[in-house]
Amino acid sequence: MTTEPHVDVAVAADDEREVNDGSITGRAMAFAAEFAEHQPTPLEMGYVAVWLAFGEAAARLRACARKHRDTAHLEETAASLDRLAARTRVLAEATVNVEVAADEPELVRHAHRELERAGEHDDWFVESVLASVRGFIAGRHSGSSAEQAARYVYDLLRHRPLTALTRDPAEWEDRSEISGTPLWQNIRDPRAMSTDGGRTYWLTDDEANEVGDKPRYYSAEPQEAGR
């Protein structure tokens, strides 16, 4: 015979009030009042939403544990959610009102000043750029390696290749079915299009001449590309 779990109606009602009494929402509103002196950015709102979700999930798990007298593993899970919620709040606070400390590296402070002069005031955007600068600094490049790394990063972030495109069929994706005519696209440089399987190609962002043709380039042999 199966015994239904005992449910204390009074406790269950209290638990529902605990989840729905606005305390979690109230904490979010307090967060907004304390930290958001500007229009919240999508990243800030996203972190707050995740923070609220973790907090609500933890409260509901505890409510479920009390209803069904099963506190062993549910309480452990709720505690984990609480820790995640706390960490998410830290991330949310870190994205608000971006400031650069005086002891930050000069390159970071330079980047922050220049972004301000350029009129960039979106905290999420500014922080994302500063994080990239900090990451670059963490590489501890010397003068020559910094210049080379900066060139690589510039090309890689634009999905550009670092060496010559080759005739290797593995580099070219057949787009003929989509285009209706023989056409291949290079997977290392999406701008590169070919009608002969990658032996020659043109770049989509090149300007066409007076008759509508774009410059043609010859692909390297695979063994020559890295030279």
N, C-alpha and C positions, 0 to 999 in steps of 0.2 A: 504494500500500500504506500502510495507516494504522499508525503506530507507537504502541503503548500507552505511556503515560507511565511513566517509571521510578520505582519505589517502593523506597526503602531501608527494608527491614523493621525494622532496628535503630532508625533514626531515627523511623519511624512508631510503634514501641513506646514509645520515649522520649516522643514527643509525647502519646500517650494517657496515659502516666503523669503528664505535666505537667498535663494537663487534669483528671485524676481523682484526683490525689494529695491532695486536700483542701486545697490551699493557698488557693484562693479561699474555700472555706467557712471555713477557718481565719481569714482576714482578717475575714470577717463576724463570727465569734465574738469575735475581738479587739475589733472595733468595739463589739459589744454589751457586752463586759466593761468597756470603757473609758468608754463614754458612757451606756449605759442603766442608770441606777441605779434605774429605776422600770419598771413594766410597759410595754413598747414600745407605742406607739400605732399604729393602722392606717397612718397616713401614714409614720411611721418605717419600719415593716416593708415598706411599699410601695417606699420609696426604696432600702432595702437590697436588696430583691429585684431592682429594676431595675439597681442597681449590680452585683450578682452576674451578672445576665444579660448585661450589656455585657462584663464581664470574661471570662466563659466564652466568649462569642462571639468576642472578640478572640483568646483562646487557641486556639480551634478553627480560626479562620482562619489563624493562624500555623502550626498543625500541618498544615493542608491545603496551605499554600504550600510547606512543606518536603517534604511527600510528593510533590508534583507538580512541584517545582522552578519554581513560578510565584510568585515573590515580588514581582513588580512592582506589581500593583494590589492584591493581597490584603494586603500589608504596610501599604499606605496606608490601606486600610479598617480594618485592625486598630488602627492608630494612632488613627484617628478614634474607634473604639469605646473605646479607652483614655481618650481625652480626655472622652468622654461619661460614662464610668464615674467619672472623677475629679470631674467636676462634680456627678454624682448623689450621690457621697459627701458633697460639701460641703453639698448640700441636706439630706441625711440628718442630718448633724451639726448643721445649723442648726435642725432641728426638735426636738432633744433638750434637755431641761432648759431650757425657755424662761426667759431672763433679760432684764430690761430694763436697759440701760445707764444710768448716771447722767446722761449727756448727751442722752438721748432727750428729745423734747418733753414738756412737762408733761402734755399731754392723754394721751399714750401711757402715762406713768407712773401717771397717775390711773386710766386704764382697767385697767392691770395690777393695781393695788391693789384696785380695786373687784371685779374678777373673782375675786381671791383671797378677798376677804371674802364673796363670793357662793358660795364653795365650788367654784369651777370650777378643777379641777386637771388636766384633760386637756390635755396640751401642744398637741396638734393644734388643739383648739377654741380655746384661749387665743391661740395664735399667729394663727389665722385672724381672730379679732376684732381683735387688735392690728394686723394687716396692713391691715385695713379702716380703722382709725383713722389709721394712717400715710398711707394713700392719700388720706383726706379732708384731712389736714393739707397734703399735697403740693399741693392745689389753691390754697393761699395765699388763702383767703377772708378778707374783711373781716368785721366783726361782723354786718352786715345780710345779706351774701351767704352767710355761714356758716349763719345761721338758715334762710334759704330753701333752701340746698342740703341741710341736714339734713332738712328736711321732705320735699323731693323724694326723697332717698335712702330715707327711712323708707317712703314710699308705694311707690316703685319696687321695693324689695326684697320687698314683699308682693304684687307684681304688681297694684298699684292704678293707676288712671288719674290723670292730673294735671289733666285737664279733663273737662267733662261728657260722658257717653255720648250718642251721637247716633243718629238713625234711619237713618243711612247703611247700606245693605244690606251694604257691605263690612265693617262692624264686627260683623256677626252671622253666626254659623255655624249652619246648619240641622242640628239634632239630631233631627229628626222620625223618621227611619228607626230610630234607636236607641231613642227613647222610645215609639214607637208612636202618638204624638199630636203635633199641631203644637207644636214647641218649638225655640227658637233660644237660643244662648249667645253672649255677647259675647266677642270675642277680646281686648279691652283690659282687661276685668275679668271673669274666669271665674266670679265669683259671680253675675253678672247673667244672669237667665233671662227669656225672653219667649215669650208664646204668640201674639203678633200681629206677628211679623217685626221686632221692635225698637222699635215705637212706644211701648210701655210695658214695664216690667220689674219684677222683684223680685230681692232679693239673698238668696242661699241661707243666709247667716249671720244674717239678721234673725230676730227672734223672731216666732212666729205669735201671732195673737190667740186668744181663747177658742174660736172656731169653726175655727181652723186656717189662717186666711188671713194672708198676710204683706203688709206695706205695699207699695203699688204706686208706681212712679216714672214720670214722663214723660220720654222721651228728647228731647234738644234737636235742633233743626234743625242740619244739618252746618255751616252758615255761622255759627251762633250759638255753637257749642261753645267757641271760643277766646276769647270776649269776657269 
